[in-house]
Amino acid sequence: MRLADTHAHLDGPAFADDLPAVLERARAAGVRAIVSAGQDEATSRATLELARAHPIIAPAVGVHPHEAKTAGDMAWLERMLDDPAVVAAGEMGLDYHYDHSPRDVQREVLGRQLHMAAERNLPVILHCREAEEDLIAVLRERFVHGRLGVVHCFTGTYDEGMRLVNDFGLYLGIGGAVTFKKATDLQDAAARLPLENLVLETDCPFMTPAPYRGKRNEPANITLTCVRVAELRGVSPAVVAEATSANAASLFPKLAVPA
């Protein structure tokens, strides 16, 4: 069974002491590729360096909405996006839960990154928290249906997911939240959304699935998410693993997901 973790953060202190062991556990669990996403200049640069050292890691570079207020002219991002190793632009988006950056600045920085990605024909990794309508408004202005992109850590309803699929052709990243007992809307969505639009992710070190909530998340735990999605859909984990791995390769054309 092969798996692809389409969203992780492996560059920070959470994995500084044992990353080789973390990656070995991921391989043993069937993980064949991990997209690690930058959030600002420093983490994007660190992610590129990790990818050069560990072939299982594929780098994405971008500015998280929390960091939008300090994005500057993003000339560094233009240069990084030109690196042949980069498989996607992101993590970018809108976060109105914390509002670490002013909302108008978040929207402006998101729009600029969407433009940079389009110029380079790169997929985009989108973050959205309590900002669905504004995200859709920015996408209508800046994102053409048929381009490649994923709303990572999707936790919405079936109807919200279908809107993103139908209006923009986006993929939806399903993570550890689908294992939470109270995540009934997400579980319904994961059961009914078209499998061809779903990918799996950990968002590690965050969003640890049950039964390990409260502990550091890592790519090997994607198996728990895969099993839960399979249960919800009434199919085998192998079916979900294979479909979502193939979807990951379609979403990120530069991503290698070996059998």
C-alpha positions as CSV (number, residue, x, y, z in Angstrom):
1,M,0.0,0.0,0.0
2,R,1.5,3.3,-1.1
3,L,0.6,6.6,0.5
4,A,1.4,10.3,-0.2
5,D,1.4,12.9,2.6
6,T,0.4,16.0,0.6
7,H,1.0,18.5,3.5
8,A,3.5,18.5,6.3
9,H,5.9,20.9,8.0
10,L,9.1,19.0,8.6
11,D,11.5,22.0,8.8
12,G,10.9,23.2,12.4
13,P,12.1,22.3,15.8
14,A,9.5,19.5,16.3
15,F,11.6,17.3,14.0
16,A,15.1,18.7,14.6
17,D,16.3,15.8,16.7
18,D,14.9,12.7,15.0
19,L,13.9,13.5,11.4
20,P,15.7,10.5,9.9
21,A,13.8,8.2,12.3
22,V,10.6,9.9,11.4
23,L,11.2,9.4,7.7
24,E,12.1,5.8,8.2
25,R,8.8,5.2,10.1
26,A,7.0,6.9,7.3
27,R,8.6,4.6,4.7
28,A,7.8,1.6,6.8
29,A,4.1,2.7,6.9
30,G,4.0,2.9,3.1
31,V,4.5,6.6,2.6
32,R,6.3,7.2,-0.6
33,A,6.3,11.0,-0.8
34,I,5.8,13.9,1.6
35,V,5.1,17.5,0.5
36,S,6.6,19.8,3.1
37,A,5.3,23.4,2.9
38,G,7.1,26.6,3.8
39,Q,5.3,29.4,5.6
40,D,7.7,32.3,5.1
41,E,11.2,32.9,3.7
42,A,13.1,31.1,6.5
43,T,10.8,28.0,6.6
44,S,10.6,27.8,2.8
45,R,14.4,27.9,2.5
46,A,14.7,25.3,5.2
47,T,12.2,23.1,3.4
48,L,14.3,23.3,0.2
49,E,17.4,22.3,2.1
50,L,15.6,19.3,3.7
51,A,14.3,18.2,0.3
52,R,17.9,18.2,-1.1
53,A,19.0,16.0,1.8
54,H,16.0,13.6,1.8
55,P,14.5,12.5,-1.6
56,I,11.2,11.5,0.0
57,I,10.5,15.2,0.8
58,A,9.2,17.4,-1.9
59,P,9.3,21.2,-1.2
60,A,6.6,23.8,-1.5
61,V,7.4,27.4,-0.8
62,G,5.1,30.3,0.1
63,V,3.8,32.8,2.6
64,H,1.2,31.6,5.2
65,P,-1.6,34.2,5.9
66,H,-0.2,34.5,9.5
67,E,3.0,35.9,7.9
68,A,1.4,38.1,5.3
69,K,2.1,41.3,7.2
70,T,5.8,40.8,6.9
71,A,5.8,39.4,3.3
72,G,7.4,42.5,1.8
73,D,8.0,42.4,-2.0
74,M,8.4,38.6,-2.0
75,A,11.3,38.8,-4.4
76,W,12.8,35.9,-2.5
77,L,9.7,33.8,-3.3
78,E,9.9,34.6,-7.0
79,R,13.4,33.2,-6.9
80,M,12.5,30.1,-4.9
81,L,9.5,29.3,-7.1
82,D,11.9,29.1,-10.1
83,D,13.8,26.3,-8.3
84,P,13.1,23.1,-10.4
85,A,12.7,21.1,-7.1
86,V,9.7,23.1,-6.0
87,V,6.5,21.1,-6.6
88,A,4.0,23.8,-5.5
89,A,3.4,27.4,-4.3
90,G,2.2,27.6,-0.8
91,E,1.2,27.4,1.9
92,M,-0.9,30.5,1.1
93,G,-4.4,31.6,1.9
94,L,-6.6,33.3,4.5
95,D,-7.0,32.8,8.2
96,Y,-9.7,34.9,9.9
97,H,-9.6,32.8,13.1
98,Y,-6.4,34.3,14.5
99,D,-6.1,37.4,12.3
100,H,-2.3,37.5,12.9
101,S,-2.2,39.7,9.7
102,P,-4.8,42.3,8.7
103,R,-7.4,40.7,6.4
104,D,-6.9,43.1,3.5
105,V,-3.1,42.3,3.6
106,Q,-3.9,38.6,3.7
107,R,-6.0,38.9,0.6
108,E,-3.5,41.0,-1.3
109,V,-0.6,38.6,-0.5
110,L,-2.7,35.6,-1.5
111,G,-3.5,37.3,-4.8
112,R,0.1,38.0,-5.5
113,Q,1.1,34.4,-4.8
114,L,-1.7,33.1,-7.0
115,H,-0.3,35.3,-9.8
116,M,3.3,34.0,-9.2
117,A,2.1,30.4,-9.4
118,A,0.1,31.0,-12.5
119,E,3.1,32.5,-14.3
120,R,5.1,29.4,-13.5
121,N,2.2,26.9,-14.0
122,L,2.7,25.6,-10.5
123,P,-0.1,24.1,-8.3
124,V,-1.1,26.0,-5.2
125,I,-1.6,24.9,-1.6
126,L,-4.4,26.9,0.0
127,H,-5.1,27.5,3.7
128,C,-8.6,28.6,4.7
129,R,-9.9,29.1,8.2
130,E,-13.2,30.9,8.8
131,A,-12.7,32.8,5.5
132,E,-14.5,30.7,2.9
133,E,-16.4,33.4,1.2
134,D,-13.4,35.7,0.8
135,L,-11.2,32.8,-0.4
136,I,-13.8,32.1,-3.1
137,A,-13.9,35.8,-4.1
138,V,-10.1,35.9,-4.5
139,L,-10.1,32.6,-6.4
140,R,-12.8,33.9,-8.8
141,E,-10.6,36.9,-9.6
142,R,-7.2,35.1,-9.6
143,F,-7.7,31.4,-10.2
144,V,-8.8,29.8,-13.4
145,H,-10.9,26.6,-13.3
146,G,-8.6,23.8,-14.6
147,R,-5.5,25.0,-12.8
148,L,-4.1,22.8,-10.1
149,G,-4.6,23.5,-6.4
150,V,-5.6,21.9,-3.1
151,V,-7.5,23.3,-0.1
152,H,-5.4,21.7,2.6
153,C,-6.8,20.6,6.0
154,F,-10.3,20.7,4.6
155,T,-12.8,20.5,7.5
156,G,-15.9,21.7,5.8
157,T,-19.2,20.2,4.8
158,Y,-20.1,18.1,1.8
159,D,-21.8,21.1,0.1
160,E,-18.8,23.4,0.8
161,G,-16.4,20.7,-0.6
162,M,-18.5,20.3,-3.7
163,R,-18.6,24.0,-4.3
164,L,-14.8,24.1,-4.3
165,V,-14.7,21.0,-6.6
166,N,-17.3,22.2,-9.1
167,D,-16.4,25.9,-9.2
168,F,-12.6,25.6,-9.3
169,G,-11.7,21.9,-9.8
170,L,-9.7,21.9,-6.6
171,Y,-8.5,18.9,-4.6
172,L,-9.4,18.7,-0.9
173,G,-6.8,17.6,1.7
174,I,-8.2,15.3,4.3
175,G,-6.2,15.0,7.5
176,G,-6.4,13.8,11.1
177,A,-9.5,15.8,11.9
178,V,-11.6,13.1,10.1
179,T,-10.7,10.8,13.0
180,F,-12.1,13.1,15.7
181,K,-15.4,11.9,17.2
182,K,-17.1,15.3,16.9
183,A,-16.1,15.9,13.3
184,T,-19.4,14.6,11.9
185,D,-19.7,17.2,9.1
186,L,-16.2,16.3,7.8
187,Q,-16.9,12.6,8.1
188,D,-20.0,13.0,6.0
189,A,-18.0,15.0,3.5
190,A,-15.2,12.4,3.4
191,A,-17.7,9.7,2.8
192,R,-19.5,11.3,-0.1
193,L,-17.1,13.7,-1.9
194,P,-15.7,12.4,-5.2
195,L,-12.7,10.2,-4.4
196,E,-10.9,11.6,-7.5
197,N,-10.7,15.0,-5.7
198,L,-9.4,13.8,-2.4
199,V,-5.8,13.6,-1.2
200,L,-4.5,12.7,2.3
201,E,-2.3,14.8,4.5
202,T,-1.0,15.0,8.1
203,D,-0.2,18.7,8.5
204,C,2.4,17.4,10.9
205,P,3.5,18.2,13.6
206,F,-0.1,19.4,14.0
207,M,-3.6,17.8,13.7
208,T,-2.6,14.5,15.2
209,P,-5.3,11.8,14.5
210,A,-7.0,9.7,17.1
211,P,-6.0,7.9,19.2
212,Y,-2.8,9.9,19.5
213,R,-4.3,13.4,19.9
214,G,-2.1,15.6,22.1
215,K,1.1,14.0,20.8
216,R,3.4,15.2,17.9
217,N,2.0,14.2,14.6
218,E,4.2,12.7,11.9
219,P,3.8,11.3,8.3
220,A,3.5,7.7,9.4
221,N,0.2,8.6,11.1
222,I,-1.4,9.1,7.7
223,T,-2.3,5.5,7.8
224,L,-4.9,6.2,10.5
225,T,-6.5,8.9,8.3
226,C,-6.5,6.5,5.4
227,V,-8.2,3.8,7.4
228,R,-10.9,6.2,8.7
229,V,-11.7,7.5,5.2
230,A,-11.9,3.9,4.0
231,E,-14.3,3.0,6.8
232,L,-16.5,6.0,6.0
233,R,-16.6,5.1,2.3
234,G,-17.1,1.4,2.8
235,V,-14.0,0.4,0.9
236,S,-10.6,-1.1,1.8
237,P,-7.8,1.2,2.9
238,A,-5.8,0.0,-0.2
239,V,-8.5,1.5,-2.4
240,V,-8.2,4.9,-0.7
241,A,-4.4,4.8,-0.5
242,E,-4.0,4.0,-4.2
243,A,-6.6,6.6,-5.4
244,T,-5.3,9.4,-3.2
245,S,-1.7,8.7,-4.1
246,A,-2.6,8.8,-7.8
247,N,-4.5,12.1,-7.1
248,A,-1.4,13.5,-5.4
249,A,0.7,12.8,-8.5
250,S,-2.0,14.5,-10.6
251,L,-2.2,17.5,-8.3
252,F,1.6,17.9,-8.2
253,P,2.9,16.9,-11.6
254,K,6.5,17.1,-10.4
255,L,5.9,14.8,-7.4
256,A,7.2,11.3,-7.7
257,V,5.0,8.7,-5.8
258,P,6.8,5.4,-6.4
259,A,4.8,2.2,-6.3
